[in-house]
Amino acid sequence: MLEVRGLAVSYGPVRVLQGIDLSVGDGEIVALIGPNGAGKTTTLNAIAGLLPRQGDVRLDGEPLEPVAEEAVRRGVALVPQGRRIFPTMTVEENLFMGAYAKGGGWKGSAQRFAPVYEIFPRLAERRRQTARSLSGGEQQMLVIGRALLSEPRVMLIDELSLGLAPKMVLTLLDTIKRLNVERGTACLIVEQAATAALSIARSAYLLRKGEVVFRGSAEQLRSEVDVLHGAYLGKARAPAQPVLR
């Protein structure tokens, strides 16, 4: 469904992504892991149209222009790193910002928000509170819920576990799996906690210094301990025969 070929991004004279290829199948969960500075967040932001880029990004075979509004309209939703909420707005107002892309104003908002409240009952309980009053885990729920209200076909999730307790991370991972099964929502997950991401993914890519050094099944990467550790310690190697779906 989502095809990325030759993706390259530079910050001034510094090339951050060296021309990476990756794909996300319809309804698939894909993990994108690697050490700090590997280019994981840059990859998601470039796909989502937040950064100038080189290369080819396609959704359902059609070019996806590097414009954030088009990405959302076409069904690509970004769950950004650091829980980018609107802190002085209420939970409900934050959710509406996700639904805004589909039009309709506040009319029928209760019905539109109902599926999100079913997934995250705590958001329903706190819908009149300001977003900054939520805990870290609740804010992450809010950002995921906001993305869901744009009715995405694929979600780009950046560092789900950042700053959260292990129990909350497991809860959110279970939620991602549930969304994938029940809605068929595809996910490209960037995660520093490699084991967590690989536990729910089908396919995986390992980045190091802006290049893909492994691509294959998540199960295979979990078993390739030397490749996984090598990427984080600076000695990663690409497999002789990459496995791709």
N, C-alpha and C positions, 0 to 999 in steps of 0.2 A: 504493500500500500504506500509506504513512505520510502522513497529511494534517494539516497545521497551519494553523489559521485564527484570526486575531486574537490571536496570542500576545503577551501583555504581561507584563512582570516589573518590579517596583520593588524597590529597596533603600531602605527607609524612604520618605522623600518624593521620592526620585529615581527617575524612570521611565527604565529602561534599555532596554527593548524597547517600541516604540510600537504594537504590534499587527501583527505580521508574518504573512504567509501564505507557506507553502512546501509542497512535496510531493516525495515520493520514490517512484518507481514500483517495481513488483516487479522485483528484480534490477538496479536502476539504481544508478549511481554519480553522486552529486550533490555539487558543490563549493559551500561556503559561505565566501566570502572577504570581506575588508575590512580597514581599518586597525585598529590597536590601539584598544581602547575602543569598537568598533562594536557589540558585543553578541554576538559569535559564540559564545564559551564559555558565556555565559548562556543562549543559545538551546539548545545541546545539553543543558546541565544541567537546564533546565526541561522539555524533552521527556523526559529520563530520570527525571524525578520527584524530582530533588534540590533543587528550588527551588519555592516557592509561585508559582503562575502564574494568569493569566487567559487566557481563550480556549479554543479547542477543539482537542484533539489526538486523532486517531483512527488506529487500526491495523486494516486490513482493514474499514474502515467502522464499527468499534465503538469507543466512547469509551475512551481510555487515561487512567486516573486518575493524578494527580500523586503516585504512590507508587512508589519505586524498585523494591521487590520485585515489584510487579505488572508493571512495565516489563520486568524481566528474565524473569519467568515467561511473558510474552506474546511474547518474542522480540526485545527491544530491548537491545543491549549497548553500554555506554559504554567507550571507550578514552580515559581522562582525560588532560588536559594535565599534563605534568610527570612522567609515568611513575609513577603512584601504586602502587608495589609494597609488599609487606610485607618490609622489608629484612632482618630477622633470621630469616625463614623460608626454607626451601630453595626452589629453583626448582619442584620437584615439589609442595611444599605450597602455593605461590602458585597453581599451575595448578589444584590441587584446589579452591581457593576459587571458581574459575569453574565447575567441574563441580558444586559443592555444590548449586546451584540446581536441578539435575536429579535430585538424590537419589542413593541407592545407596551412600553412604559410600565407603570405600576399596576396596570389593569391585569387582574388574574394572578398577581404575584404570589398569593398564598398557595394557589395550586401549583405554580411553577417551583416554589421552594419546597413543597411537600416531600418530593423524593430525596432531597438533600437532608431534610430534617429526619427522614426515616433512617438514612444511613448514619447520620451524626445527631442523635437525640440531644446531645449537650448543646448543640447550636440552637436548637429550638428553644431550650430552656433559657438561653442567654441572648435571644434574638434582639432584645431591646437594649442590651448593654453595649458600651463602646468596645471596639475591637481590642484596644490596648489593655482592657481589664481582663482579658482572657489569659489562661496559662499558655505556655509554649505549645503544648500538644493541641490545645483547643484552637490556637491560631493556625496551626498546620491543617487542622480539620477545615477551618474556614477558607484557607487558600485552595484546598482541594475542592471543597464545595463550590467556591466561586468559579473555578475552572469547569466543573461539571455543568454549571448552568449555561455555558456557551455551547452545550451539546456536542462535545468533541468526539471525533473518531479516533484521535490519537492524543495522548497526554504526554508532555515532556516534563518529567518530574526531576527537580534538581535538589539533591541532598535531603531526602525525606527525614533522615535520622538526626540532622544537625541540631545539637543542643537539647535533645530529648532523652528521657529515661528509656532504658531498654524495653520495659513493659509497654510504653506508649509506642515505641517503634514497631513492636510486634503487632500491636493493635492496628496501626496504620498499614502495615504490610498485608495483614489479613483483609483490610478494607480494599486495597488495590486489587488483590486476588478476586474478591467478591465482585467488584466492578467489572473486572475482566470477564468473569464467568457469566454474570447476569446481563451485562450490557454489551459485551463484546468490545469494550473499549481497549484499544491497543495502547501500550505504554513503552516509552523509552526512558529508563530510569538511570540517572546519574547518581552514584552513591559511593562515598568514601568507605563505608562499611561494606566491603566486598561480599562477605559471607551472607549478609542480609539480602543484598540485591540478587545474588545468584540463587538464593533459596526459592525465589518465586519466578525467576526468569526462565525462558525457554532457550533463548540465544544470548550470546554475550560478546562484547568487544572490550579489549583491553588497550587503553591508550598510554603512551609514554612519549613525552616531548612532542606532542602534536601529531603523532603517527600511530596507526593501528599496529600493534605487535602481536595480537592474537585475535582471531575471530572463529567462532564455532558455537557449540552448544554450551549452555551454562553448566551442565553436568560435566562436560569434558574439561572446562576451565577449572572447576572445583578439583578435578583429579590432577590437573597439571600444576602441581604445587611449585615446581621449579620455575615455571613460566610466571606464575602469579607472584611469587616472592621476588623473582628477579626483576620484575617491572618496578616494584616498590623500592628495591635496593639498587636499581640502576644497571641491571644485567639481563634485561629481558631479551628474548629471542622470538622471532616469528616461527610458527610451526611450518614444517616442510610442505604439508598439504592442508591448507586451511579448510575448515568445514563450514559450508554456508548452506542455508536453506534454499 
